[in-house]
Amino acid sequence: MSLKFDSESKAYTIKKRKPDGGYGWIILLSISLNNFILVGCMYSLGILLKDVKNHFEISQKKANLLPSFNIGFMFLSGPLTSALAAQFGCRKVIMLSGLVHSTMYIISPLMPNFNLMLISFGLVGGISYGCTLLTGFIILVEYFDTKLGIANGLAVASSGLGSFAFAPLTGFLISNFGWQISMYTLGAMTFLCVFFGAFLKPLKIDQPKTIEMENFQDGKIVTRERSGIINLFKEIVNFSLLIENKSYACIAACNFFTFFAYFIPFIYIPIRANDLGIENYSWIIGVIGMANIPIRVLFGFLCDRKFLRAIHMNSFCLLVATILLFGYYYLNDFKLQIIFGLFFALPMAGINCLPTKYLVDLVGSEKFRNANGITNLFRGLGATIGPFIAGNFA
């Protein structure tokens, strides 16, 4: 435990040393299992989409709104997620949101029209996804310090494994039972997030406590404890970090442009491969998904070894991704595209794995919750606008 005094605000900040292990490994296991299930279910939505389109008799363009809403609102929920975690704690938020998105899987197939399903599964389901996934990284930062990189790498690697494992499972369910029963089954599986969330025990000192000096008379200090939890609305609209920390403002803007383009390759690589007459085009995305799992763990390991700063590795990943995407246009052969997928997995793994570490390095673990919420808001805006604009050029 350490004590820090701020002479300007006349305040003491009391910090507790993070466990960096111990029960933190149970926390990591719970978050990893949540990520495995949720990300696997989320990426399986594309497999369900054709049957949803046929059931409601809508165009493909309108059907595409369902994954767009689901993923977009997951990221846009960042400030709300951070505020709820500050107000009620990570465990309660994850357990309640797990119950909500499990319920959305159950009731959405019962909706009489697509617009209502768009609200239930796209809007409400997307926000509840965000509350579970994004909150998990908040409590991970509370438990880990010197081992945060490898812990975060393992957590995000499980999500990559889930995206690979749930695709054939969802295909099997649809082929044998139909899309409604498939959604009910996935909903039952996402309910496990409530169970795993119950293990996310908060630390006794969840946030640093700040003690303000109100008076100093006769050698005696009269103090008043200032609460670390403010009301929910003020927490949601708290964007002061963008003004206070110019470096973080640049990172937030960078994340907007990163996720503006992030999902575009995954949408249009299969389309272009199909246009080139490549039959097994789904393998290209599968190779990217499988190859980046061990690479995510590797990046986490490198973060803890301080071989390079996380932000520098992230910049390197963005540069590599840009070069590879420019070169992809000239690849017309299946084998070359598979090789492209293997190399493209490197920057994709870094972009997913490194943000938690470089945000902690940049703003500190005390402000990570707020920074994580704002960052995901910028990501959500980019992820919502980018594919839409790209579609107009396709």
C-alpha positions as CSV (number, residue, x, y, z in Angstrom):
1,M,0.0,0.0,0.0
2,S,1.3,3.5,-0.9
3,L,0.4,7.0,0.1
4,K,0.7,10.0,-2.2
5,F,0.1,13.6,-1.4
6,D,-1.0,16.2,-3.9
7,S,0.0,19.7,-2.6
8,E,-2.2,21.6,-4.9
9,S,-5.5,19.8,-4.2
10,K,-4.4,19.1,-0.6
11,A,-5.3,15.5,-1.0
12,Y,-3.9,12.1,-0.1
13,T,-4.3,9.2,-2.5
14,I,-4.1,5.8,-1.0
15,K,-3.3,2.9,-3.4
16,K,-3.3,-0.8,-2.7
17,R,-0.7,-3.0,-4.5
18,K,-2.4,-5.2,-7.1
19,P,-2.3,-9.0,-6.5
20,D,-0.7,-9.7,-10.0
21,G,-1.8,-13.3,-9.6
22,G,-3.4,-15.3,-6.9
23,Y,-7.2,-14.9,-7.3
24,G,-6.4,-12.8,-10.3
25,W,-6.0,-16.1,-12.3
26,I,-9.6,-17.0,-11.4
27,I,-10.6,-13.6,-12.7
28,L,-8.6,-14.2,-15.9
29,L,-10.2,-17.6,-16.4
30,S,-13.7,-16.2,-15.9
31,I,-13.1,-13.3,-18.3
32,S,-11.6,-15.7,-20.9
33,L,-14.5,-18.0,-20.8
34,N,-16.9,-15.0,-21.2
35,N,-14.9,-13.8,-24.2
36,F,-14.8,-17.3,-25.7
37,I,-18.6,-17.6,-25.6
38,L,-19.6,-14.0,-26.4
39,V,-17.2,-13.3,-29.3
40,G,-17.9,-16.8,-30.7
41,C,-21.7,-16.1,-30.7
42,M,-21.2,-12.6,-32.1
43,Y,-19.1,-13.7,-35.1
44,S,-21.6,-16.5,-35.7
45,L,-24.3,-13.9,-36.4
46,G,-23.2,-13.8,-40.1
47,I,-24.0,-17.5,-40.4
48,L,-27.6,-16.9,-39.1
49,L,-28.1,-13.8,-41.3
50,K,-29.2,-15.6,-44.5
51,D,-32.0,-17.5,-42.7
52,V,-33.0,-14.3,-40.9
53,K,-33.2,-12.5,-44.2
54,N,-35.4,-15.3,-45.7
55,H,-37.7,-15.5,-42.7
56,F,-38.5,-11.8,-42.6
57,E,-38.4,-11.5,-46.5
58,I,-36.1,-8.5,-46.5
59,S,-33.2,-7.4,-48.7
60,Q,-29.6,-8.3,-47.9
61,K,-28.8,-4.6,-47.4
62,K,-31.4,-4.3,-44.7
63,A,-30.4,-7.7,-43.1
64,N,-26.8,-6.4,-42.8
65,L,-28.1,-3.8,-40.4
66,L,-28.4,-6.5,-37.7
67,P,-24.6,-7.2,-37.3
68,S,-23.9,-3.5,-37.9
69,F,-26.1,-2.5,-35.0
70,N,-24.9,-5.3,-32.8
71,I,-21.2,-4.6,-33.2
72,G,-21.6,-0.8,-33.4
73,F,-23.6,-0.5,-30.2
74,M,-21.3,-2.9,-28.5
75,F,-18.5,-0.3,-28.9
76,L,-20.7,2.8,-28.6
77,S,-21.7,1.5,-25.1
78,G,-18.2,2.2,-23.9
79,P,-19.0,5.4,-21.7
80,L,-22.2,3.7,-20.4
81,T,-20.2,0.6,-19.5
82,S,-17.6,2.5,-17.7
83,A,-20.2,4.5,-15.7
84,L,-22.1,1.4,-14.7
85,A,-18.9,-0.3,-13.6
86,A,-18.0,2.8,-11.5
87,Q,-21.5,3.0,-10.0
88,F,-22.3,-0.7,-9.3
89,G,-19.0,-2.7,-9.7
90,C,-17.8,-5.0,-12.5
91,R,-19.3,-8.2,-11.1
92,K,-22.9,-6.8,-11.0
93,V,-22.7,-5.2,-14.4
94,I,-21.3,-8.4,-16.1
95,M,-23.9,-10.7,-14.4
96,L,-26.8,-8.4,-15.3
97,S,-25.7,-7.8,-18.9
98,G,-25.2,-11.6,-19.3
99,L,-28.8,-12.1,-18.3
100,V,-29.9,-9.4,-20.7
101,H,-28.2,-10.6,-23.8
102,S,-29.1,-14.2,-23.1
103,T,-32.7,-13.0,-22.9
104,M,-32.3,-11.1,-26.2
105,Y,-31.3,-14.4,-27.9
106,I,-34.5,-16.0,-26.6
107,I,-37.0,-13.3,-27.5
108,S,-35.5,-12.0,-30.8
109,P,-36.6,-15.0,-32.9
110,L,-40.2,-14.4,-31.6
111,M,-40.4,-10.9,-33.0
112,P,-43.1,-10.3,-35.6
113,N,-41.0,-8.2,-37.8
114,F,-37.3,-7.4,-38.5
115,N,-37.5,-3.8,-37.1
116,L,-38.3,-5.1,-33.7
117,M,-35.5,-7.7,-33.9
118,L,-33.2,-4.9,-34.9
119,I,-34.1,-3.1,-31.6
120,S,-34.0,-6.2,-29.4
121,F,-30.9,-8.0,-30.7
122,G,-29.1,-5.1,-32.5
123,L,-29.6,-2.3,-30.0
124,V,-30.2,-3.9,-26.6
125,G,-28.2,-7.0,-27.4
126,G,-25.2,-4.9,-28.7
127,I,-25.2,-2.7,-25.5
128,S,-25.4,-5.7,-23.3
129,Y,-22.5,-7.3,-25.2
130,G,-20.5,-4.2,-24.6
131,C,-21.3,-4.2,-20.9
132,T,-20.0,-7.8,-20.5
133,L,-17.0,-7.7,-22.8
134,L,-15.6,-4.2,-22.1
135,T,-16.2,-4.4,-18.3
136,G,-14.1,-7.6,-18.2
137,F,-11.0,-5.6,-19.2
138,I,-11.7,-3.1,-16.4
139,I,-11.5,-5.7,-13.6
140,L,-8.5,-7.3,-15.3
141,V,-6.6,-4.0,-15.0
142,E,-7.6,-3.8,-11.3
143,Y,-6.0,-7.2,-10.6
144,F,-2.8,-7.2,-12.8
145,D,0.1,-4.8,-13.1
146,T,3.5,-6.4,-14.1
147,K,1.7,-9.4,-15.6
148,L,-1.1,-7.3,-17.3
149,G,0.3,-7.9,-20.8
150,I,0.2,-11.7,-20.7
151,A,-3.1,-11.7,-18.8
152,N,-4.7,-9.5,-21.4
153,G,-3.1,-11.5,-24.2
154,L,-4.7,-14.7,-22.9
155,A,-8.1,-13.1,-22.4
156,V,-8.2,-11.8,-26.0
157,A,-6.8,-15.0,-27.4
158,S,-9.8,-16.9,-26.0
159,S,-12.1,-14.6,-28.0
160,G,-10.2,-15.5,-31.1
161,L,-10.6,-19.2,-30.3
162,G,-14.3,-18.6,-29.7
163,S,-14.8,-17.0,-33.1
164,F,-13.2,-20.1,-34.7
165,A,-15.0,-22.7,-32.7
166,F,-18.6,-21.3,-32.8
167,A,-18.8,-21.1,-36.6
168,P,-19.1,-24.8,-37.3
169,L,-21.3,-25.3,-34.2
170,T,-23.7,-22.7,-35.4
171,G,-23.7,-24.2,-38.9
172,F,-24.5,-27.6,-37.5
173,L,-27.4,-26.2,-35.4
174,I,-28.9,-24.3,-38.4
175,S,-28.7,-27.4,-40.7
176,N,-30.3,-29.7,-38.2
177,F,-32.7,-27.5,-36.1
178,G,-33.2,-24.2,-37.9
179,W,-32.1,-20.6,-37.0
180,Q,-34.7,-20.1,-34.2
181,I,-33.5,-23.1,-32.2
182,S,-29.9,-22.1,-33.0
183,M,-30.5,-18.7,-31.4
184,Y,-32.2,-20.4,-28.4
185,T,-29.1,-22.6,-28.0
186,L,-26.7,-19.8,-28.2
187,G,-28.8,-17.8,-25.7
188,A,-28.5,-20.7,-23.3
189,M,-24.8,-20.7,-23.7
190,T,-24.5,-17.0,-23.2
191,F,-26.4,-17.4,-19.9
192,L,-23.2,-19.0,-18.6
193,C,-21.7,-15.5,-18.5
194,V,-23.9,-14.9,-15.5
195,F,-22.3,-17.9,-13.8
196,F,-18.7,-16.9,-14.8
197,G,-19.4,-13.3,-13.7
198,A,-20.2,-14.4,-10.2
199,F,-16.5,-15.3,-9.7
200,L,-15.4,-11.7,-10.5
201,K,-14.8,-10.7,-6.9
202,P,-13.9,-7.0,-6.5
203,L,-10.8,-6.0,-4.6
204,K,-11.4,-4.6,-1.2
205,I,-10.0,-1.3,-2.3
206,D,-11.6,-1.1,-5.8
207,Q,-10.4,2.4,-6.5
208,P,-7.8,4.7,-4.9
209,K,-9.3,6.7,-2.0
210,T,-8.7,10.4,-1.9
211,I,-8.7,12.2,1.4
212,E,-9.1,15.9,1.3
213,M,-7.7,18.2,4.0
214,E,-10.5,20.5,5.1
215,N,-8.8,22.2,8.0
216,F,-5.5,22.3,9.8
217,Q,-5.6,23.7,13.3
218,D,-3.4,23.1,16.4
219,G,-1.5,20.4,14.6
220,K,-4.6,18.4,13.9
221,I,-5.9,17.6,10.5
222,V,-9.6,17.5,9.9
223,T,-10.3,15.3,6.9
224,R,-13.2,14.5,4.6
225,E,-13.3,11.4,2.4
226,R,-14.2,12.1,-1.2
227,S,-16.2,9.4,-2.9
228,G,-14.6,7.7,-6.0
229,I,-18.1,7.1,-7.4
230,I,-20.1,10.0,-8.9
231,N,-23.5,9.8,-10.3
232,L,-24.1,7.8,-13.4
233,F,-24.9,10.6,-15.8
234,K,-21.8,12.6,-15.0
235,E,-19.7,9.5,-15.4
236,I,-21.2,8.9,-18.8
237,V,-20.5,12.4,-20.1
238,N,-17.1,12.7,-18.5
239,F,-14.8,13.4,-21.5
240,S,-12.4,15.6,-19.6
241,L,-9.6,13.2,-20.3
242,L,-9.6,14.2,-23.9
243,I,-8.7,17.8,-22.8
244,E,-6.4,17.0,-20.0
245,N,-4.3,14.5,-21.9
246,K,-3.4,15.5,-25.4
247,S,-1.6,12.3,-26.1
248,Y,-4.7,10.3,-25.2
249,A,-6.8,12.5,-27.5
250,C,-4.5,11.5,-30.4
251,I,-4.9,7.8,-29.4
252,A,-8.7,8.2,-29.3
253,A,-8.7,9.7,-32.8
254,C,-6.4,7.0,-34.0
255,N,-8.8,4.3,-32.8
256,F,-11.6,6.0,-34.7
257,F,-9.7,5.7,-38.0
258,T,-8.4,2.2,-37.1
259,F,-11.9,0.8,-36.6
260,F,-13.2,2.8,-39.5
261,A,-11.2,0.3,-41.6
262,Y,-11.0,-2.7,-39.3
263,F,-14.1,-4.6,-40.3
264,I,-13.9,-3.7,-44.1
265,P,-11.3,-6.5,-45.0
266,F,-13.4,-9.2,-43.2
267,I,-16.5,-8.1,-45.2
268,Y,-14.9,-7.7,-48.6
269,I,-12.1,-10.2,-48.8
270,P,-14.5,-13.2,-49.0
271,I,-16.6,-11.2,-51.6
272,R,-13.5,-10.5,-53.8
273,A,-12.2,-14.0,-53.5
274,N,-15.6,-15.3,-54.6
275,D,-15.6,-13.0,-57.6
276,L,-12.2,-14.4,-58.5
277,G,-13.7,-17.9,-58.6
278,I,-12.0,-19.1,-55.4
279,E,-14.4,-21.7,-53.9
280,N,-12.8,-22.1,-50.4
281,Y,-12.7,-18.4,-49.7
282,S,-14.0,-18.9,-46.1
283,W,-10.6,-20.5,-45.3
284,I,-8.9,-17.1,-45.8
285,I,-10.8,-15.6,-42.9
286,G,-10.4,-18.8,-40.9
287,V,-6.6,-18.7,-41.3
288,I,-6.6,-15.1,-40.0
289,G,-8.7,-16.1,-37.0
290,M,-6.6,-19.1,-36.1
291,A,-3.2,-17.6,-36.7
292,N,-3.8,-14.5,-34.6
293,I,-4.6,-16.6,-31.4
294,P,-0.9,-17.4,-30.5
295,I,0.2,-14.0,-31.8
296,R,-2.0,-12.3,-29.3
297,V,-0.4,-14.2,-26.5
298,L,3.0,-13.4,-27.9
299,F,2.2,-9.6,-27.9
300,G,1.1,-9.9,-24.3
301,F,4.3,-11.6,-23.4
302,L,6.4,-8.9,-25.1
303,C,4.4,-6.1,-23.3
304,D,5.4,-7.6,-19.9
305,R,9.0,-7.9,-20.9
306,K,9.1,-4.3,-21.9
307,F,10.8,-5.2,-25.1
308,L,9.0,-2.4,-26.8
309,R,6.3,0.0,-25.6
310,A,2.8,-1.3,-26.4
311,I,2.0,1.9,-28.3
312,H,5.0,1.5,-30.6
313,M,4.1,-2.1,-31.3
314,N,0.6,-0.9,-32.1
315,S,1.9,1.6,-34.6
316,F,4.0,-1.1,-36.2
317,C,0.9,-3.3,-36.6
318,L,-1.0,-0.4,-38.3
319,L,1.9,0.1,-40.7
320,V,2.1,-3.6,-41.6
321,A,-1.7,-3.8,-42.0
322,T,-1.7,-0.9,-44.4
323,I,1.1,-2.3,-46.5
324,L,-0.5,-5.8,-46.7
325,L,-3.9,-4.3,-47.7
326,F,-2.4,-2.3,-50.5
327,G,-0.6,-5.5,-51.7
328,Y,-3.8,-7.6,-51.4
329,Y,-5.2,-6.1,-54.6
330,Y,-2.6,-7.9,-56.7
331,L,-3.2,-11.4,-55.2
332,N,-5.4,-13.4,-57.5
333,D,-4.5,-16.9,-56.4
334,F,-5.9,-19.0,-53.5
335,K,-2.5,-19.9,-52.1
336,L,-1.3,-16.3,-52.2
337,Q,-4.4,-15.2,-50.4
338,I,-3.9,-17.9,-47.7
339,I,-0.3,-16.6,-47.2
340,F,-1.8,-13.1,-47.0
341,G,-4.1,-14.3,-44.3
342,L,-1.2,-15.7,-42.3
343,F,0.7,-12.4,-42.4
344,F,-2.4,-10.3,-41.9
345,A,-3.0,-12.1,-38.6
346,L,0.0,-10.3,-37.1
347,P,-1.4,-6.8,-37.2
348,M,-4.9,-7.9,-36.4
349,A,-3.7,-9.6,-33.3
350,G,-1.8,-6.6,-32.2
351,I,-4.7,-4.2,-32.8
352,N,-6.9,-6.4,-30.5
353,C,-4.3,-7.2,-27.8
354,L,-2.3,-4.0,-27.3
355,P,-4.9,-1.3,-26.4
356,T,-5.4,-2.3,-22.8
357,K,-1.7,-2.1,-22.1
358,Y,-1.0,1.1,-23.9
359,L,-4.0,2.9,-22.3
360,V,-2.7,1.9,-18.9
361,D,0.7,3.2,-19.8
362,L,-0.7,6.4,-21.1
363,V,-3.3,7.4,-18.5
364,G,-2.6,5.0,-15.5
365,S,-4.8,2.2,-14.2
366,E,-6.9,4.7,-12.1
367,K,-8.2,6.4,-15.2
368,F,-8.3,3.3,-17.4
369,R,-12.0,2.8,-16.9
370,N,-12.8,6.2,-18.2
371,A,-10.2,6.0,-21.0
372,N,-11.5,2.6,-22.1
373,G,-15.1,3.8,-22.3
374,I,-14.2,6.9,-24.5
375,T,-11.8,4.8,-26.7
376,N,-14.6,2.3,-27.4
377,L,-17.0,5.1,-28.2
378,F,-14.6,6.3,-30.9
379,R,-14.2,2.8,-32.1
380,G,-17.9,2.4,-32.4
381,L,-18.3,5.5,-34.4
382,G,-15.6,4.4,-36.8
383,A,-16.9,0.8,-37.0
384,T,-20.4,2.1,-37.8
385,I,-19.4,4.6,-40.5
386,G,-16.5,2.8,-42.2
387,P,-18.2,-0.3,-43.7
388,F,-21.2,1.9,-44.8
389,I,-18.9,4.2,-46.7
390,A,-16.9,1.3,-48.1
391,G,-20.1,-0.3,-49.4
392,N,-20.8,2.7,-51.6
393,F,-17.4,2.2,-53.3
394,A,-17.9,-1.6,-53.7
